[in-house]
Amino acid sequence: MKKVERINIIMRYINNRAHFTISEIMREFNISRSTAIRDIREIEAMGMPLVAEVGRDGGYFVMNNSVLPTVRFTDNEIKALFIAFMATKNQQLPYLKSRQSLAEKLLGLISENQQETIVLLNQILLFEGTNPNNPDLLDLSDLPHPMLEKLIQVLLLDRYLLITIKEEKVIRSYPIYLLHLYREKSLWLIEGFDLKEEKKQIFNVDNLTNVQSYPTINRLSKKKMVEKLSKQEEVINLVLELGPKAIAQFKKYHPLKVSLSYTNPYQATAILKTFIDVHNPEELNEMTSWLLFLGGDIKVKEMPEEVLASLQERLRIFCP
């Protein structure tokens, strides 16, 4: 456990007890006496009002009726917080009401001058999904899918799920172990290990009609899932280096299984790695069209011969 994480947990541990000793901290967190003492001193330095009791069985307690120091934000921290809030408008994120109330509470903590700065930033900055002719008009619905919050609540308790999906007027249920819940191209997606088919699958949250915990008796162990996934892992056979123009095209559209790794802090260059099933004509044709869509701002590091031949054939048709 990292030091910062340990200190945060110790603070919660202390906060829930009227009295504690160094020995209890040592046993609870499996740390040495010197480490426990250093951590307690750091927690005191952060402002937690601890009082030491002298004596053989002495320990510490939190001073009653004491208030921790007020959290103060720098001007740049205030800007960073509210720009983050502005950027998430129209992003269909969960806990919308909580985000709104949190923004109102934060506004109440800052000075009038800082509030004026935030208002000005809100007038000047426009993000994706904002109508420049009427910034207050929502181009998209800001409400997330109604099942999204329920899904998050369930998966925080248990990642073995039974999800019900509506697919082309047919309702199907899938027992899965949830690997990731992520948002891509304005869609919330579930990446899960199908416990019945024993393979990785992706499901669209928009098609989700119900979610619940999966019965313990039918579960596959995490160790077995990792073993099966490692055997099914596809070998990377396409590696590209993208410049800024190609990255801009990538952001407009990219296949779900393709992702970028940025190679500088300004996200001006990136490496793309993926697998193309060259024996699948439909996938080969789709990926060929997409590579042409990326444009000329790319450098090929690795590419299957079949993909190269498909690109050359496509270019020959357009430029005989």
LINSULRA-V286935 format. One record per residue. RES is the residue in three letters. PHI is phi in degrees with one decimal (999 if undefined). OMEGA is omega in degrees with one decimal (999 if undefined). Layout:
res=RES phi=PHI omega=OMEGA
res=RES phi=PHI omega=OMEGA
This chain:
res=MET phi=999 omega=179.9
res=LYS phi=-69.0 omega=-175.3
res=LYS phi=-59.5 omega=-177.9
res=VAL phi=-60.8 omega=179.6
res=GLU phi=-64.1 omega=-179.7
res=ARG phi=-62.3 omega=-178.9
res=ILE phi=-64.1 omega=178.0
res=ASN phi=-62.7 omega=-179.8
res=ILE phi=-69.6 omega=178.0
res=ILE phi=-61.7 omega=178.8
res=MET phi=-60.9 omega=178.0
res=ARG phi=-67.1 omega=178.3
res=TYR phi=-59.8 omega=-179.8
res=ILE phi=-63.9 omega=-175.1
res=ASN phi=-62.6 omega=-177.7
res=ASN phi=-92.9 omega=-178.4
res=ARG phi=-129.2 omega=178.3
res=ALA phi=-75.8 omega=-175.3
res=HIS phi=-151.3 omega=177.2
res=PHE phi=-151.7 omega=178.5
res=THR phi=-124.0 omega=176.8
res=ILE phi=-61.2 omega=-179.7
res=SER phi=-60.5 omega=178.6
res=GLU phi=-64.6 omega=178.3
res=ILE phi=-63.4 omega=179.0
res=MET phi=-60.9 omega=-178.6
res=ARG phi=-69.9 omega=-175.3
res=GLU phi=-64.4 omega=-173.4
res=PHE phi=-112.6 omega=175.6
res=ASN phi=53.6 omega=179.8
res=ILE phi=-126.7 omega=-179.4
res=SER phi=-74.6 omega=179.1
res=ARG phi=-62.4 omega=-178.6
res=SER phi=-64.4 omega=178.5
res=THR phi=-66.2 omega=179.7
res=ALA phi=-61.2 omega=179.9
res=ILE phi=-64.9 omega=178.5
res=ARG phi=-61.5 omega=-179.2
res=ASP phi=-63.9 omega=179.5
res=ILE phi=-62.8 omega=179.0
res=ARG phi=-64.4 omega=178.2
res=GLU phi=-64.9 omega=179.1
res=ILE phi=-64.7 omega=175.6
res=GLU phi=-62.6 omega=-179.0
res=ALA phi=-64.5 omega=179.6
res=MET phi=-77.0 omega=174.8
res=GLY phi=113.9 omega=178.0
res=MET phi=-71.1 omega=-173.3
res=PRO phi=-78.2 omega=179.5
res=LEU phi=-94.2 omega=177.4
res=VAL phi=-120.1 omega=-179.9
res=ALA phi=-87.4 omega=176.5
res=GLU phi=-102.2 omega=-177.8
res=VAL phi=-81.5 omega=176.3
res=GLY phi=130.4 omega=-176.4
res=ARG phi=-60.4 omega=-179.8
res=ASP phi=-99.8 omega=-177.3
res=GLY phi=-66.6 omega=178.7
res=GLY phi=-158.2 omega=-179.0
res=TYR phi=-135.5 omega=168.2
res=PHE phi=-144.4 omega=179.1
res=VAL phi=-85.2 omega=-177.2
res=MET phi=-60.7 omega=178.9
res=ASN phi=-68.4 omega=175.9
res=ASN phi=57.4 omega=177.3
res=SER phi=-108.3 omega=-178.0
res=VAL phi=-118.5 omega=177.2
res=LEU phi=-67.2 omega=-179.3
res=PRO phi=-55.9 omega=177.9
res=THR phi=-62.2 omega=177.2
res=VAL phi=-73.8 omega=-179.8
res=ARG phi=-118.4 omega=-179.5
res=PHE phi=-101.2 omega=170.6
res=THR phi=-76.9 omega=179.3
res=ASP phi=-59.2 omega=-179.4
res=ASN phi=-67.8 omega=177.3
res=GLU phi=-66.6 omega=177.2
res=ILE phi=-61.6 omega=179.8
res=LYS phi=-61.2 omega=-178.7
res=ALA phi=-60.8 omega=-179.9
res=LEU phi=-61.2 omega=-173.9
res=PHE phi=-77.3 omega=174.0
res=ILE phi=-65.0 omega=176.8
res=ALA phi=-62.1 omega=177.3
res=PHE phi=-64.7 omega=179.9
res=MET phi=-61.4 omega=-176.0
res=ALA phi=-68.8 omega=-178.5
res=THR phi=-96.2 omega=173.4
res=LYS phi=-63.8 omega=178.0
res=ASN phi=64.8 omega=-179.4
res=GLN phi=-102.1 omega=177.4
res=GLN phi=53.5 omega=179.4
res=LEU phi=-87.9 omega=178.4
res=PRO phi=-72.8 omega=178.6
res=TYR phi=58.5 omega=-177.8
res=LEU phi=-59.7 omega=-178.8
res=LYS phi=-63.2 omega=179.3
res=SER phi=-67.3 omega=178.1
res=ARG phi=-64.9 omega=179.9
res=GLN phi=-65.3 omega=-179.7
res=SER phi=-67.5 omega=177.8
res=LEU phi=-64.3 omega=178.1
res=ALA phi=-62.2 omega=179.2
res=GLU phi=-64.9 omega=179.4
res=LYS phi=-66.1 omega=178.8
res=LEU phi=-64.3 omega=177.8
res=LEU phi=-60.8 omega=179.8
res=GLY phi=-69.8 omega=-178.1
res=LEU phi=-88.4 omega=-172.3
res=ILE phi=-103.3 omega=-176.7
res=SER phi=-74.7 omega=179.5
res=GLU phi=-63.2 omega=178.5
res=ASN phi=-61.8 omega=178.3
res=GLN phi=-66.7 omega=177.4
res=GLN phi=-63.2 omega=178.8
res=GLU phi=-63.4 omega=177.6
res=THR phi=-62.9 omega=-179.9
res=ILE phi=-64.9 omega=178.0
res=VAL phi=-60.2 omega=178.9
res=LEU phi=-63.6 omega=178.0
res=LEU phi=-60.4 omega=-179.2
res=ASN phi=-65.9 omega=179.2
res=GLN phi=-78.7 omega=-173.1
res=ILE phi=-88.9 omega=-172.9
res=LEU phi=-82.1 omega=174.9
res=LEU phi=-122.2 omega=-179.9
res=PHE phi=-115.7 omega=178.5
res=GLU phi=-54.2 omega=-178.8
res=GLY phi=93.2 omega=179.6
res=THR phi=-97.7 omega=176.2
res=ASN phi=-83.9 omega=-175.8
res=PRO phi=-63.3 omega=179.3
res=ASN phi=-79.0 omega=178.2
res=ASN phi=-150.7 omega=-174.3
res=PRO phi=-58.8 omega=-179.8
res=ASP phi=-82.0 omega=179.4
res=LEU phi=-85.5 omega=179.7
res=LEU phi=-85.0 omega=177.9
res=ASP phi=-74.5 omega=178.9
res=LEU phi=-121.1 omega=174.3
res=SER phi=-75.2 omega=-179.6
res=ASP phi=-80.3 omega=-178.2
res=LEU phi=-79.2 omega=176.8
res=PRO phi=-74.5 omega=175.4
res=HIS phi=-59.3 omega=-175.2
res=PRO phi=-59.4 omega=-179.5
res=MET phi=-87.0 omega=-172.2
res=LEU phi=-64.4 omega=-179.3
res=GLU phi=-65.4 omega=177.8
res=LYS phi=-63.2 omega=178.4
res=LEU phi=-59.3 omega=-179.4
res=ILE phi=-64.0 omega=-179.7
res=GLN phi=-61.1 omega=-178.4
res=VAL phi=-70.3 omega=-174.7
res=LEU phi=-69.6 omega=176.2
res=LEU phi=-68.1 omega=177.6
res=LEU phi=-93.7 omega=-174.6
res=ASP phi=-159.7 omega=-178.8
res=ARG phi=-92.0 omega=171.0
res=TYR phi=-85.8 omega=-171.1
res=LEU phi=-125.7 omega=167.6
res=LEU phi=-112.5 omega=-177.6
res=ILE phi=-105.5 omega=178.1
res=THR phi=-111.9 omega=-175.0
res=ILE phi=-121.0 omega=174.4
res=LYS phi=-96.4 omega=-177.3
res=GLU phi=-124.1 omega=178.1
res=GLU phi=50.9 omega=177.2
res=LYS phi=68.1 omega=176.5
res=VAL phi=-112.1 omega=-180.0
res=ILE phi=-100.3 omega=-179.5
res=ARG phi=-127.9 omega=176.7
res=SER phi=-113.4 omega=-178.9
res=TYR phi=-129.3 omega=170.8
res=PRO phi=-82.9 omega=-175.0
res=ILE phi=-135.3 omega=164.1
res=TYR phi=-107.5 omega=-174.7
res=LEU phi=-72.7 omega=177.7
res=LEU phi=-88.9 omega=179.7
res=HIS phi=-148.6 omega=167.9
res=LEU phi=-119.1 omega=-174.6
res=TYR phi=-142.1 omega=-178.1
res=ARG phi=-116.4 omega=-178.7
res=GLU phi=-145.8 omega=-179.5
res=LYS phi=50.9 omega=176.8
res=SER phi=67.0 omega=178.5
res=LEU phi=-119.2 omega=170.8
res=TRP phi=-89.2 omega=-174.4
res=LEU phi=-126.7 omega=175.0
res=ILE phi=-103.8 omega=171.3
res=GLU phi=-103.1 omega=-175.3
res=GLY phi=-138.7 omega=174.4
res=PHE phi=-91.4 omega=179.9
res=ASP phi=-71.0 omega=-175.0
res=LEU phi=-71.6 omega=179.2
res=LYS phi=-87.2 omega=-179.7
res=GLU phi=-82.4 omega=-180.0
res=GLU phi=56.5 omega=176.5
res=LYS phi=-153.8 omega=180.0
res=LYS phi=-78.9 omega=178.1
res=GLN phi=-137.8 omega=177.1
res=ILE phi=-119.4 omega=-178.4
res=PHE phi=-124.2 omega=178.9
res=ASN phi=-85.0 omega=-179.4
res=VAL phi=-61.8 omega=178.6
res=ASP phi=-60.2 omega=-179.8
res=ASN phi=-94.8 omega=-176.5
res=LEU phi=-77.7 omega=179.0
res=THR phi=-113.6 omega=177.7
res=ASN phi=-161.9 omega=177.0
res=VAL phi=-147.3 omega=178.5
res=GLN phi=-155.5 omega=178.3
res=SER phi=-67.0 omega=179.8
res=TYR phi=-92.0 omega=-177.7
res=PRO phi=-53.2 omega=-176.1
res=THR phi=-58.8 omega=-173.3
res=ILE phi=-62.5 omega=-176.1
res=ASN phi=-99.9 omega=-173.7
res=ARG phi=-82.7 omega=172.6
res=LEU phi=-95.5 omega=-177.4
res=SER phi=-67.8 omega=179.4
res=LYS phi=-60.8 omega=179.9
res=LYS phi=-60.9 omega=179.7
res=LYS phi=-67.2 omega=178.1
res=MET phi=-63.0 omega=179.2
res=VAL phi=-61.2 omega=179.0
res=GLU phi=-63.0 omega=-179.4
res=LYS phi=-67.2 omega=179.3
res=LEU phi=-66.3 omega=-179.9
res=SER phi=-65.0 omega=178.3
res=LYS phi=-72.6 omega=-178.3
res=GLN phi=-90.9 omega=-174.4
res=GLU phi=-59.7 omega=-179.5
res=GLU phi=-82.0 omega=-179.5
res=VAL phi=-82.4 omega=178.0
res=ILE phi=-63.4 omega=178.0
res=ASN phi=-131.0 omega=175.6
res=LEU phi=-132.0 omega=178.7
res=VAL phi=-130.7 omega=-179.3
res=LEU phi=-127.5 omega=170.1
res=GLU phi=-106.9 omega=-175.0
res=LEU phi=-106.0 omega=172.2
res=GLY phi=-91.8 omega=-175.1
res=PRO phi=-59.3 omega=-179.5
res=LYS phi=-68.3 omega=178.6
res=ALA phi=-67.8 omega=177.6
res=ILE phi=-64.5 omega=177.9
res=ALA phi=-61.5 omega=177.6
res=GLN phi=-66.3 omega=179.2
res=PHE phi=-58.2 omega=-178.6
res=LYS phi=-67.3 omega=177.9
res=LYS phi=-70.5 omega=179.7
res=TYR phi=-161.9 omega=171.7
res=HIS phi=-157.3 omega=177.2
res=PRO phi=-59.6 omega=-174.0
res=LEU phi=-60.1 omega=-174.2
res=LYS phi=-83.8 omega=-177.0
res=VAL phi=-100.7 omega=177.7
res=SER phi=-139.2 omega=-177.6
res=LEU phi=-109.8 omega=168.3
res=SER phi=-122.7 omega=-177.8
res=TYR phi=-71.4 omega=-175.6
res=THR phi=-109.1 omega=171.5
res=ASN phi=-148.8 omega=-173.9
res=PRO phi=-66.0 omega=-179.1
res=TYR phi=-94.9 omega=178.8
res=GLN phi=55.8 omega=179.8
res=ALA phi=-93.2 omega=176.0
res=THR phi=-135.0 omega=-177.1
res=ALA phi=-155.9 omega=174.6
res=ILE phi=-111.4 omega=177.1
res=LEU phi=-110.9 omega=177.1
res=LYS phi=-129.9 omega=178.7
res=THR phi=-160.3 omega=177.1
res=PHE phi=-115.6 omega=174.9
res=ILE phi=-115.5 omega=176.6
res=ASP phi=-80.4 omega=-175.1
res=VAL phi=-70.1 omega=179.2
res=HIS phi=-90.8 omega=176.6
res=ASN phi=-105.2 omega=-174.9
res=PRO phi=-55.9 omega=-178.5
res=GLU phi=-65.6 omega=179.2
res=GLU phi=-68.3 omega=179.5
res=LEU phi=-61.6 omega=179.8
res=ASN phi=-67.2 omega=-179.8
res=GLU phi=-64.1 omega=-178.5
res=MET phi=-69.1 omega=176.8
res=THR phi=-62.4 omega=178.5
res=SER phi=-61.7 omega=-177.7
res=TRP phi=-69.5 omega=178.2
res=LEU phi=-63.7 omega=175.9
res=LEU phi=-67.3 omega=178.1
res=PHE phi=-63.4 omega=179.5
res=LEU phi=-62.1 omega=177.5
res=GLY phi=91.6 omega=-172.4
res=GLY phi=-88.7 omega=-176.0
res=ASP phi=-85.8 omega=179.4
res=ILE phi=-135.8 omega=173.3
res=LYS phi=-122.3 omega=-177.9
res=VAL phi=-84.6 omega=175.9
res=LYS phi=-97.5 omega=179.2
res=GLU phi=-154.9 omega=-178.2
res=MET phi=-156.0 omega=177.0
res=PRO phi=-62.1 omega=-179.9
res=GLU phi=-59.8 omega=-179.2
res=GLU phi=-63.9 omega=178.9
res=VAL phi=-69.4 omega=178.6
res=LEU phi=-60.7 omega=179.7
res=ALA phi=-64.4 omega=179.2
res=SER phi=-65.8 omega=177.3
res=LEU phi=-64.1 omega=-179.6
res=GLN phi=-63.3 omega=179.0
res=GLU phi=-65.5 omega=179.6
res=ARG phi=-65.5 omega=178.6
res=LEU phi=-67.6 omega=178.4
res=ARG phi=-64.3 omega=179.2
res=ILE phi=-67.7 omega=-177.9
res=PHE phi=-78.5 omega=-177.4
res=CYS phi=-127.3 omega=-176.7
res=PRO phi=-66.4 omega=999
